[in-house]
Structures are given as C-alpha cells and as structure tokens.
Amino acid sequence: MKAKRVLVISYYWPPAGGISVLRSLKIVKYLRDFGWEPVVFTASNAHYPYLDEGGLADVPKNLEILKLPIIEPFKLFKWLTGRKKTDPLNSIVQIKDDKSSWFDLIGIYLRGNFFIPDARALWIQPSVKYLKNYLSTHPVDAIFSDGPPHTNTVIAYRLKKELGIPWLMDFQDPWTQADYYQMMPIGRRASIQHRTMEQECLHAANKTTIASNTWKKDLESIGATNVEVLYYGYDEDDFKQLQKNKPQDTFDIIHIGLIGHDRAPVDLMEVIEKIKSSKPIRLRLAGQIDQTVKKQLKQIAHHVQIDFLGIVSRKDALQLAMNAHLLILLLNQAENAQGRLPGKLYEYLRTYNPILALGPPASDAHKILKECNAGICCAYEDQKSQAAYINLMMRQDTSTVLTDNPTVLNYSNKSQTQKVAQYLEEIL
C-alpha cells in the first residue's frame, strides 16, 4: 500500500542545535514506520541560536525537503547590541548576558507588539504562496505543524483555510499561555491580535497536540477541542553508542540546558554547600546561563566545585547525563510550571540515573518521575527535601538505584510518533 503523504511545517531543522529541533526531526525520522511519508518545509537560511551537525544523521534518506528563504531581525539586533554573529541568542526575556542593554528591552517590545505571532512573521505570506503552488501539483493527505515559533502554526492555518487539507496542530509550548508571553510588555492592540489569531487556529485545526496534560487542560479552558498530549520523548538510537563512566573520586551533580533567571537554583546551591561527604561534590552545568544566576552561584560556592561548561554538542550533553551521579531538572518558576515538561526530562529518564527536579511538587513532571520511579520533585525553597534526597543518593550506589524500568519505553520518540500517525489517520 502506498504511504500517505504529510506536509511537516517546521522552522527548526538540522543543522539547528538545541531541544526545539528534536520534536519535528524525531517524528519525521519514524513516520515511515507507521505508513506516512513526510515532506518537510523549512527555512533555507534560518538564524538558529546555535548549530549542531549531529542532527543530520536523523534525517531519513531520500526525504523531500522544501526550503524557502526567511527574513529575520536577529542579525540587525546583534549588530545594534554589539553581539558577534556567532553569539547564541536565546530568549532575551529569560536570559541576560554581559551584553544585555536597553536595546534588549526595545527588542523585547518590538518582538511582542510588531512581530505577530513571533519574530519569523515575515516568512508567513511567502511561505503560504510557495506551498499553495507546490501543493497544486504535489498533493498531500494532511498537514502537521509544530510551534513555536507559531509562524509555523499560522502558515498551516492559512493552508487549511484556503485548501481544506486536514491539519494536526502541535504545540511544544503554548501560545498566549506561555510563560515568556506573560513576561513580555505586550500592549492591548497586540494582545488582541495574538489572541484572535490563536483562537482562529484552535478552531480551524482538526486536532491539536501539546506537550503535557496540564497544558492540554489549559488549552481546553480557552476553547480548544479534540486536544491530546504528545510528549517530547527520547530516541533510543541516541544512546546506542553511550556507556556509563561515572567518576569514582567525585560525586557529580549535573544539569543540562538553559538556566534563566526564572529557574535559579540558589537554595539548591546552599544545600549542596552544607552537605558533608567523603567525596568532593562537583556541580557541572552545561548550557546557557543567565549572568545574574551565575554570579549568585559563584558567591555561594566555597567548598563545592562548579564547572560552567557552556554550550556543548548534543552527543556530549547526553554523555554527561549518562555519567551523572545525580541529574538536576529545573522547572521555570511561572504560572504554567505545573505543566512544564522539558525535553531533557525524557533523556534524563533514559539514562536511568536519579533525578532531582525543582518545581511544583504536584506538577506533571512529578507524576512522570513517580510513575517511572526515577526521582522526586520538590519546591525550590524546600531545602530539607533536597538535602534528604541528595544524601540518600550519596549513601547508595546510584548506578543501581534505578533499573531499566519498562515504563520509560512509553516515552520513546518512536512510541510518540506512532501516536502522531494514529492522529493523522483520525483526521483524514
């Protein structure tokens, strides 16, 4: 039987680095296993925060990839703020670096009020025109869009509206319910535009998927229907060549990924400093860190070694996680933190190393950790629980604390892609 065709609209695509590219990439990697042939539409000259060539290995052979140039404001912004072309530019709402200035505040204002739904908005109209022309001679059975950026979402919405193609709308993060949306100085006029556009998309999509159960309920509270949960997941292939090699002379506590000012682990640092151990403790942080948070951690640390490793390749990040005695998961301290399930959670699970999460104790992350017997989640200020768990892990051989729990397999990228294929069949 000939495979059905699905148009996958994703701004992020290899060689993009970071977590955002993985959702669409891993789905595309496994869709053929479930009877669907993906056709990817992406930007030919996108300005990604950082690059990682490793993702190219996951691109299926003979995959049809459509690319269209995009106009983005990031090069101009870097020039105005004195940043180098190679400097990573994550959300300046969440991360402040040594180059932060009043230009950043202007950038945040312009981003929220004039680039709607996001900074890639100038790509919408040419993309719709290009894809309508392509689809007139190369029809597809369905559309899958992944947002943010919600420019992807709006492109898919317009194609759905004009061509009537069944549409599965996916949200990695919410739109107007996202924590960073709440942090931006968005005026009344722009807020109406954002929310109107969001409602149009919610009602036009045949089905919507989002990254957590709490966020599913949040979407339903503003009128979304036919919503399902689609987790980030982990890819078993990423772990095939990795072996655990935990240091014997230190106890390594590791965090991978962005640490913004909304997830500063100050209390945790104080806890680690007070712990008495026969082994030296190393706190190893890989990824971009807010400059204020970095200064706070340095001021507290006297006995504990802190390694600021900066941005590392995905392969190196996973190896660090494999070698950890304890992994740290930081949920943002925001209204929507209850439903925050960072992509690294699932890769943490697959290492079968213990996990200490900081965030709402009754969060979706807590439920998954409990389900997989993989760790605990406690409040940022709950030093007592943090200390008790760290001490427990230090007394035990953490390589045997967790076993290969079969529950973790439910969160593989392949199992999540099977759900995508089922949803696509459903909307036909």
N, C-alpha and C positions, 0 to 999 in steps of 0.2 A: 504493500500500500504506500502510495506517495505521501511523504510527510507534509503536514500543513505548514504554512509559512506565517511567521510572526515578525512584525517590524518592531525592533527594540530601539527606543529613543533614549540615548544616554550621553550626556555631555562628557562624563568621565569615562575614559577608555585608555588602555595601555598606550604609551608608557607612563600614564598618570600613577603617582605613588599615593600612599595613604589608604585609609579604610574605605573612602567613598566609592572608589572604582570597583571594589570587590563584589558588590551586590549584583550589578548587571553582568559583570565578567563571569562570575561563577554560575549564574543562571544560564548564560549563553553557552558556557562550557558543557553543561549537562542536558540541555534541552533536547538534543538529538536522541538521547537515550529514551525519551518519552514521546517520540513521534512528531516533534516540532522542529522545523528548520528556521533558525533565527537569521534575520537580516538586520545588521546593526547600522544605525545612523548616529554619527558623532561629529564633533568639530575637527577640522583639519589642522588648526593652529591654536588650539586651546592653551590658555595660560594657567597651567596647573601649579598648585603651591609647591610641589616637589615631584621629582620623577623617580621611577623605579622600573628598570627594564625587565625585571623578573616577571612581571605580569604577562609579558608577551608569550610566555610558554603556555599559558592557559587558553590562548586564542585558538579555537578549533581550526583544523586545516580546511582550506577551500571555503572559508566563511566569507560571505558577501558583506563588505563594509562600505557604506556610503559616507562620504565626508564632504562637509561644506565649511568654508572659512567663516570665522566668527570675529566680530569686533568687540573687544573687551576694554574696560577702562583701567586695567591693572598696570600696564606699562606706564601710562601717564601718571597714575597715582604714585608709583615707585619713584618716578623722576621728581615729582613735586616734593616727596618726603625724604629724598636723599638716599633711598634704598638702592641697592645694587639689583641688576636684572636677575641675578641668581638667588637673591634673598627670598626665602619662603614667605608667603603672605597668606596665613590662615586668617580666620575671622578676627579683625581688629577690635571687635566688640568683646571677645573673650580673652585675647592675648595681647599684652602690651610688651614691646621690646624696647631696647635702648634708643631706637629711632622714633618712638612714638612722639607725636607733636599735635598741635592744634589742627594740622592738616588731616590728621586721622579723624578728628571729630567732624570736620567738614565732609570727609569721605563717607563716614557712617550716615550722616544726614542725607547726603545725595543718594546713597545706596537705597535707603529706606523710602525716600519720597519721590524720586525721579526715575529710578530703575525698577520698574514693577513688572514681574514679581521679584526680580533679582538682577544682579549686575550683568547677566547674559541676555537681557531682554532684547537687545538689538538683533539677536540671532533668530527671533521668532518668525518674523514676516518672511525673510528669505528662505528659511527652512520649510515653512508651510508651502511656499511656491515651488521649491525644489522637489519636495516629497509628493505633492499632488501630480507633478509632471511624471515622476518616477512611477507612482502607483497606477497611472493611467495605462501603462504598458507592462508593469510588473506587479500584478495584484497580490495582496496578502490576505490571510484569513482573519488576522487580529493584530492589534497594536498593544505593546507593553511599554509603558513609560515609567521612568524611575526619577523621583525627585526627593530632595533638592539636588541641583537647582530646579526650581519649579518652572523655569523656562521650558524644560523638557515636558512638564505637565501641560503647559499652555499650548505647545506645538501639537501634542497628541489631542488635546481638546478640540482644537480647530479642525484637525483632520477628521475626527469623529463627527463633528458638527456638519462638515461640508460633504463628507464621503460616506458616512454611516457605517464605518468599519467598527466591529466590536472592539472595545477598549478596556484593558486591565490597567488601572492606575495604581502605581506603587509609591508609597511614601517611606523613605528611610527615616526622615524626620517630619513632623507636622509642618504646616504652613503658618497660619496666624497663631497657632497654639504652641509654636516652638519657643524655647527659652530665649534664643538670641533675637527673635522677633520682638519679644516683650522688652528687651534691653535697648532697642533702637528708638531714636527720637522720631517716630513716625507721626506726621500730622493727621488731622481729621480727614482731609481730602484724600490723602494717600491711603489711609486706613480703610476708607470706604471702597477704594479701588481694589486693594488687596482682598478684602472680604467678599466683595462682589465676584471677583474673578475666581476665588476659591469655591464659592457656592455654585457657580456655573460648572466648574469641573466636577464637584462632588455629585451633582445631579445628572451630568452627562455620562459619566463613567458607568460601564456595565457592571463593574466590580472594582472594589478598592482593597488594597492590602497595605498593612502598616506594621511596624517593627515590634509592637508589644500589645498585650491585651488591654492595659490601661489606656494607651493611646487609641486603640480601637473604640473604646467606650467614649473617649473624648471626642472623636470624630462623629460618632453617632449622636452625641449631645448637641452638635451643631447641624444636624440634618442628614448626615451621610447614611446611606443604606447599603446592604449587601457588602459588609466590610469583614475581612478575615485577617488573621495575624500571619505574617510571613517573617520569620526570624532571619537574622543575618547568616548564621551558621558558620561552620568551619569546613575546610577542604582537606580530606584525608591525604590527598596527594602532596599537600604542603608539608606533611610530617613524615613522609616515607624515608627521607634521607637524614632525618634528625635523630640523634641519640642523646639521652640524658648524660650530662657530665657535670654533676653538682660539685662545687668546690668542697674540699674536705676540711680546710682550715678556716673557713668563714661561713657565716650564716647570711645568705644573700636574699634580701627583700627587693623585689623588682616591680617596677611599673613601666608599662609601655604605652606611649601615646601622649596626646596633648594634655597639659595641666594648665588650665586657665585660672583666673582669679576667683572663679566661681566654684572651684574644687580644690582649694589649697589645703593640703593635709598637715596643718600646723599642729593640731592635737596629736596626730599620729607620730609626728616627729618628736614631740615631747615624750610620748610613751616609749618610743624606741630608745631615746637617750637614757631613760631611767632603768631600762631592763639590764639586769646583771646576768652575764653569761660567760661561760668559759671560752666561747668562741667569739671573736670580733664580729660585729654586725656591719654589713655593707648595705646601704640603700642605693640602688642603682636605678637611674631614671633615664629612659630612652625616649626622646621625642621633644617637641617644642614646649617650653615652659615660660609662663609669664614672669617678667623680670622681678615684679614685687614678690611673687611666691618664692622665687629662687633666693632672694635676699633674706626672706623670713626663715627659710630652711637653714641657710648658712649661719644665721645668727643663733639658732637653737643648737645646732650640731657642735658638740665638743668632743665626745668620745666616739661617735658613730661616723664612719667614713661615708661621704656622699659622692657618688660618681654621676656627674651630669654628662651623659653620653651623646646628647644631641640627636639629630635625626639619623637613623640607621636604616639600612635596607630591610625589606620585609623578611627576608631569609634570616638575617642576623637578629631581628627582633624576635622571631619565633624560637631561635636557638637560645636566646637569653631567657625566654619564658620557660623553655624546657629545663634549663639549668637552675631555675629559681628554687629556693627552699620555701619561699612564700611569695605569692603574687598579690599585688595591690590593684583593686578596681575602684576608681573614683567616679561616683555619680555626681553630676552637677547639682549644686545647691540652688534649685529653682522650683517653681510651681509644678513643672511637668516631670520632675525627677522620679516620681513614682513609677512612671512607665519607661524610663531611660534604660535601654539595654545596649550598651556599647558593643560594637562588633568584636572587640577583643575578648569579651566575655566568653564567647564560644571557643575561641582559640585557647584561651586560658583553660577552659574545661577539658579540651582535648589533650593538654599536657599532663593531666591527672596530677597536677600539683595543687596544694591547698590555696584557697583564695580568701583574702580578707577584703570585703567590699565596704566602702563608706557611703552611706546614703540613708534614705528612709528604711527603717527596719522591716516594714511590711511591703516593700517595693516588689515589682516584678522580678528584679534581679535576685532578691532574697528567695523568692519562690523557686526559681530555677536552681540556685545554689543548693537549696534544701532538697529539691527533687533529685538532684544528681549527687547528693552527699559530698559536695565539693568545697564547702566553706561556709562562712557566715557573712551577714550584712549588719552593720551597726551604725548608729549615728556618728557624725563627725566628732561631736563633743563627748562621746561615750568612751572615755579613756579606760575605764575599768574593763569593759568587754574586750576592747582592743588588746590590752595588756594580757588578759587571761588567754586569749586565743594565740597570741604570739608566743607566750611562754609554753603553752601546750604543744605548739608545733616545734619549738626548740627542744623540748624534752623527748619528742618522738623522732624517729627516722622518717622524715617527710616523704621519702621515696616509697614508703609502704603505707602511708596514711590513706591514700586513695588507690583503688584498684580500677581496672578498665571497666567502668560502670557502663553497661549496655544502654542505659538511659541517655547517655551523651550522644549516642549514634542518631537519636531522633533530631539532633541539631546539626547534622551534616549538611553541606551545601546541596548534595545530591538529593537528600530527602526533602529539602525545601523546594528544589526545582521540580520535583515530582508534584508538589502541591501547585506550583505555578502552571504546570501542564494541565492539571485537573481543572484549575480555574479557567484556563483558556478554552478548554473543551466545553465548560459550563456556559460560557458567554456566547458561544457560536449560535 
